[in-house]
């Protein structure tokens, strides 16, 4: 959204909470409290545009009110704000990651899940053992969840790798979250995609429903559908990125499905000129297997940091996906 659109959305937000018509002076004063330094004349200009679009309506000399059409516009505008916020959160996490793979210290980004049943925990362990994960390193604690015994499990999020890239001078730009089809342990293509810049939720959150993945099939038979994400880096960072990925694997952080060459399509996704595409397994993937078997798992994607040294290996990973 442009700055002008942001201002008009803010005006609609102000009108939406009023019980009676208000004028440009009141709106200008309210805008100042929100960091928008607009005079009455500028407010009247914006209000005229809103009137013409049918988002507001003049009520004599009393001022203006928001219309139903305006409320619809406001709702969409707030979604756009949330889209910006979601992508900004990813950028912030990437920037704040300070993991040092040489010294095995620093913070990594983790997904957090609440697990209520032991059988669900066993299924998740099976997926980790098959290597269908970013890392076999976890932090798990037995606890009480809503009056029941369960586990809170933290697993490494693939965005950690983006953070390590940036720390080593390689800007990594998240592009999509989606589903990747695996055949005989080989990733073949993305079958579903959502852009990080076009959704108000974390893209992988849209693909963790029970009927959308077949993670357990991949773990047991090598064929199925798993969550994954996709980012691009400049071609000048390709060799350094490959070196970093190898070093990260030695400290238990991996999950890379495919690295392309310069401007080469990766799992069916076109890559811009001068850039390189990289696809990584979604850090939430093992939890999806439990959901496939009708076990309830509350998943929060990439919302926290944890000290790398507070993580322990759950299962020795075989890394079946090639």
C-alpha positions as CSV (number, residue, x, y, z in Angstrom):
1,X,0.0,0.0,0.0
2,X,1.1,3.5,-0.8
3,X,1.5,6.1,2.0
4,X,-1.7,7.8,0.8
5,X,-3.6,4.6,1.0
6,X,-2.3,4.0,4.5
7,X,-3.6,7.5,5.5
8,X,-7.0,6.8,4.1
9,X,-7.2,3.4,5.8
10,X,-6.3,5.2,9.1
11,X,-9.1,7.8,8.5
12,X,-11.6,5.0,7.9
13,X,-10.4,3.3,11.1
14,X,-11.0,6.5,13.0
15,X,-14.5,6.9,11.6
16,X,-15.4,3.3,12.2
17,X,-15.2,3.7,16.0
18,X,-17.3,6.9,16.1
19,X,-21.0,6.8,17.0
20,X,-21.7,10.1,15.3
21,X,-20.4,12.1,12.3
22,X,-17.1,13.9,12.9
23,X,-15.3,16.7,11.0
24,X,-11.8,17.2,9.6
25,X,-10.4,18.9,12.7
26,X,-11.2,15.9,15.0
27,X,-9.8,13.5,12.3
28,X,-6.6,15.6,12.0
29,X,-6.2,15.6,15.8
30,X,-6.7,11.8,15.9
31,X,-4.2,11.2,13.1
32,X,-1.6,13.2,14.9
33,X,-1.8,10.8,17.9
34,X,-1.1,8.0,15.4
35,X,1.9,9.7,13.9
36,X,0.3,11.2,10.8
37,X,0.9,15.0,10.7
38,X,-1.9,16.1,8.4
39,X,-3.6,19.4,8.6
40,X,-7.3,19.9,8.2
41,X,-6.9,20.9,4.6
42,X,-5.1,17.7,3.7
43,X,-7.7,15.7,5.7
44,X,-10.5,17.3,3.7
45,X,-8.7,16.4,0.4
46,X,-8.5,12.7,1.5
47,X,-12.1,12.8,2.7
48,X,-13.2,14.0,-0.7
49,X,-11.5,11.0,-2.4
50,X,-13.1,8.7,0.2
51,X,-16.5,10.3,-0.6
52,X,-16.1,9.8,-4.3
53,X,-15.2,6.2,-3.8
54,X,-18.3,5.7,-1.6
55,X,-16.3,4.8,1.5
56,X,-17.6,7.8,3.5
57,X,-20.7,9.9,3.5
58,X,-21.1,13.6,4.4
59,X,-23.8,14.3,7.0
60,X,-24.5,18.1,6.5
61,X,-22.2,20.3,8.6
62,X,-21.7,17.7,11.3
63,X,-19.0,15.8,9.4
64,X,-18.7,12.4,7.9
65,X,-19.5,8.7,8.7
66,X,-18.1,5.5,7.3
67,X,-20.3,3.5,4.9
68,X,-20.7,-0.3,4.6
69,X,-18.5,-0.1,1.5
70,X,-16.0,1.7,3.6
71,X,-16.1,-0.9,6.3
72,X,-15.3,-3.5,3.6
73,X,-12.4,-1.5,2.4
74,X,-11.1,-1.1,6.0
75,X,-11.3,-4.8,6.5
76,X,-9.2,-5.4,3.4
77,X,-6.8,-2.7,4.3
78,X,-6.2,-4.2,7.7
79,X,-5.4,-7.5,6.0
80,X,-2.8,-5.8,3.9
81,X,-1.3,-4.3,7.1
82,X,-1.2,-7.8,8.5
83,X,0.5,-9.1,5.3
84,X,3.2,-6.4,5.7
85,X,3.6,-7.3,9.4
86,X,3.9,-11.0,8.6
87,X,6.7,-10.5,6.1
88,X,8.4,-8.0,8.4
89,X,8.4,-10.5,11.2
90,X,10.3,-13.0,9.0
91,X,12.8,-10.3,8.1
92,X,13.3,-9.4,11.7
93,X,13.9,-13.1,12.7
94,X,16.4,-13.5,10.0
95,X,18.2,-10.4,11.1
96,X,18.3,-11.4,14.8
97,X,19.6,-14.9,14.2
98,X,23.2,-15.0,15.5
99,X,24.1,-18.7,15.4
100,X,27.8,-19.4,14.8
101,X,28.3,-22.9,13.3
102,X,32.0,-22.8,13.8
103,X,31.7,-22.4,17.6
104,X,28.3,-24.1,17.9
105,X,26.8,-21.2,19.8
106,X,24.1,-18.6,19.5
107,X,20.4,-18.4,19.0
108,X,18.4,-20.4,16.4
109,X,14.7,-19.9,15.4
110,X,12.4,-22.6,16.6
111,X,8.8,-23.8,15.9
112,X,6.9,-24.7,19.1
113,X,4.3,-27.4,19.3
114,X,2.1,-28.7,22.1
115,X,1.6,-32.5,22.0
116,X,-0.9,-34.3,24.2
117,X,-0.5,-38.0,23.5
118,X,2.5,-40.4,23.7
119,X,1.6,-42.1,20.5
120,X,1.7,-38.8,18.7
121,X,5.2,-38.3,20.1
122,X,6.2,-41.7,18.8
123,X,5.0,-40.8,15.3
124,X,7.0,-37.6,15.4
125,X,10.1,-39.4,16.4
126,X,9.7,-41.8,13.5
127,X,9.7,-38.8,11.1
128,X,12.8,-37.4,12.7
129,X,14.5,-40.8,12.4
130,X,13.8,-40.8,8.7
131,X,15.4,-37.4,8.2
132,X,12.3,-35.7,7.0
133,X,13.1,-32.6,9.1
134,X,15.4,-29.5,9.2
135,X,17.2,-30.9,12.2
136,X,17.0,-33.9,14.7
137,X,17.9,-31.4,17.5
138,X,14.9,-30.5,19.7
139,X,14.0,-29.1,23.1
140,X,11.2,-31.1,24.7
141,X,9.7,-30.8,28.1
142,X,6.9,-32.8,29.8
143,X,4.3,-30.4,31.1
144,X,0.6,-29.9,31.8
145,X,-1.4,-28.6,28.8
146,X,-5.0,-27.6,29.6
147,X,-5.1,-29.9,32.6
148,X,-3.6,-32.9,30.7
149,X,-0.1,-34.3,30.6
150,X,1.8,-33.6,27.4
151,X,4.9,-32.2,25.8
152,X,6.1,-28.8,24.6
153,X,8.5,-29.4,21.8
154,X,10.7,-26.9,20.1
155,X,12.3,-27.7,16.7
156,X,14.7,-25.7,14.5
157,X,12.9,-23.6,11.8
158,X,14.4,-23.5,8.3
159,X,14.5,-19.7,8.6
160,X,17.5,-20.2,10.8
161,X,19.5,-21.0,7.7
162,X,18.4,-17.7,6.1
163,X,19.7,-15.9,9.3
164,X,23.1,-17.7,9.0
165,X,23.3,-16.7,5.4
166,X,22.8,-13.1,6.3
167,X,25.3,-13.2,9.2
168,X,27.8,-14.4,6.6
169,X,27.1,-11.7,4.1
170,X,24.5,-13.4,1.9
171,X,21.1,-11.7,1.8
172,X,18.4,-14.4,1.7
173,X,14.9,-13.4,0.5
174,X,12.0,-15.6,1.5
175,X,9.6,-16.1,-1.5
176,X,7.1,-18.9,-0.9
177,X,5.9,-21.5,1.5
178,X,4.1,-24.6,0.1
179,X,4.0,-28.3,-0.5
180,X,6.6,-30.3,-2.3
181,X,5.9,-33.7,-3.9
182,X,8.5,-36.4,-3.1
183,X,8.9,-39.5,-5.3
184,X,11.1,-42.4,-4.2
185,X,12.8,-40.1,-1.8
186,X,13.6,-37.4,-4.5
187,X,11.9,-34.0,-4.4
188,X,10.2,-33.4,-7.7
189,X,8.2,-30.2,-7.7
190,X,6.1,-27.7,-5.6
191,X,2.5,-28.6,-6.0
192,X,1.1,-25.7,-3.9
193,X,2.6,-22.2,-3.2
194,X,1.7,-19.1,-1.2
195,X,3.9,-16.0,-1.4
196,X,5.3,-14.5,1.8
197,X,4.3,-11.1,0.6
198,X,0.7,-11.9,-0.3
199,X,-0.6,-13.6,2.9
200,X,-1.6,-12.4,6.3
201,X,-0.5,-15.7,7.9
202,X,2.8,-17.6,7.8
203,X,2.5,-19.5,4.4
204,X,3.2,-22.9,5.9
205,X,0.3,-22.4,8.3
206,X,-2.0,-22.7,5.3
207,X,-0.6,-26.2,4.5
208,X,-0.6,-28.1,7.8
209,X,-4.2,-29.4,7.8
210,X,-4.5,-33.1,8.1
211,X,-5.5,-33.8,4.5
212,X,-2.9,-31.6,2.8
213,X,0.3,-33.5,3.7
214,X,1.5,-37.2,3.6
215,X,4.6,-36.8,5.7
216,X,4.3,-40.3,7.2
217,X,4.2,-41.8,3.7
218,X,7.4,-40.1,2.8
219,X,9.1,-41.2,6.1
220,X,8.0,-44.9,5.6
221,X,7.9,-45.3,1.8
222,X,9.7,-42.3,0.2
223,X,6.7,-40.9,-1.7
224,X,4.2,-38.2,-0.6
225,X,3.8,-34.5,0.0
226,X,5.6,-32.4,2.6
227,X,5.7,-28.7,3.7
228,X,8.7,-26.7,2.4
229,X,9.7,-23.2,1.7
230,X,11.6,-21.4,-1.0
231,X,14.0,-18.4,-0.9
232,X,16.4,-16.7,-3.3
233,X,20.0,-15.4,-2.9
234,X,22.3,-13.5,-5.2
235,X,24.4,-15.6,-7.6
236,X,27.5,-14.1,-6.1
237,X,26.8,-15.9,-2.8
238,X,26.2,-19.4,-4.3
239,X,29.5,-21.0,-3.5
240,X,29.6,-19.5,0.0
241,X,26.0,-20.7,0.6
242,X,27.0,-24.3,-0.4
243,X,29.9,-24.1,2.0
244,X,27.7,-22.9,4.8
245,X,25.1,-25.6,4.2
246,X,27.8,-28.3,4.4
247,X,29.0,-26.8,7.7
248,X,25.5,-26.5,9.1
249,X,24.9,-30.2,8.3
250,X,27.9,-31.1,10.5
251,X,26.2,-29.4,13.5
252,X,22.8,-31.0,12.8
253,X,21.0,-28.3,10.8
254,X,20.0,-29.3,7.3
255,X,16.8,-30.0,5.4
256,X,17.9,-28.5,2.1
257,X,15.9,-30.1,-0.7
258,X,17.5,-28.4,-3.7
259,X,19.9,-25.6,-4.6
260,X,19.7,-24.3,-8.1
261,X,22.3,-22.7,-10.3
262,X,22.1,-19.1,-11.5
263,X,18.6,-18.3,-12.8
264,X,17.7,-22.0,-12.9
265,X,14.2,-23.2,-12.0
266,X,14.0,-25.0,-8.7
267,X,11.3,-27.6,-8.2
268,X,9.2,-25.9,-10.9
269,X,9.7,-22.3,-9.5
270,X,11.2,-19.8,-12.0
271,X,14.2,-17.8,-10.5
272,X,15.0,-14.2,-11.5
273,X,18.1,-13.4,-13.5
274,X,21.2,-13.2,-11.3
275,X,19.6,-15.1,-8.4
276,X,19.8,-18.6,-7.1
277,X,16.8,-20.6,-5.6
278,X,17.0,-22.8,-2.5
279,X,14.2,-25.0,-1.2
280,X,14.2,-26.2,2.4
281,X,12.0,-28.7,4.3
282,X,9.5,-26.9,6.6
283,X,10.6,-27.1,10.2
284,X,7.0,-28.1,11.2
285,X,7.0,-31.2,9.0
286,X,7.4,-33.9,11.7
287,X,4.3,-32.5,13.5
288,X,2.2,-32.8,10.4
289,X,2.7,-36.6,10.5
290,X,0.9,-36.7,13.9
291,X,-2.0,-34.7,12.6
292,X,-2.3,-37.1,9.6
293,X,-3.0,-39.8,12.2
294,X,-5.7,-37.7,13.9
295,X,-3.6,-36.6,16.8
296,X,-4.2,-33.0,17.8
297,X,-1.0,-30.9,17.7
298,X,-0.9,-27.1,18.4
299,X,1.8,-25.7,16.1
300,X,3.3,-22.2,16.3
301,X,5.7,-21.6,13.4
302,X,9.0,-19.8,13.9
303,X,7.9,-17.5,16.7
304,X,10.8,-17.9,19.2
305,X,14.6,-18.1,19.6
306,X,16.4,-20.6,21.7
307,X,20.1,-21.1,22.6
308,X,21.5,-23.8,20.3
309,X,23.1,-25.6,23.3
310,X,19.7,-26.1,24.9
311,X,18.8,-28.5,22.0
312,X,19.4,-32.3,22.1
313,X,19.2,-34.9,19.4
314,X,15.8,-36.7,19.5
315,X,16.6,-39.5,17.0
316,X,19.6,-40.3,14.9
317,X,18.6,-39.0,11.5
318,X,19.2,-41.1,8.3
319,X,18.4,-38.3,5.8
320,X,16.5,-40.4,3.4
321,X,15.4,-37.6,1.1
322,X,18.0,-37.2,-1.6
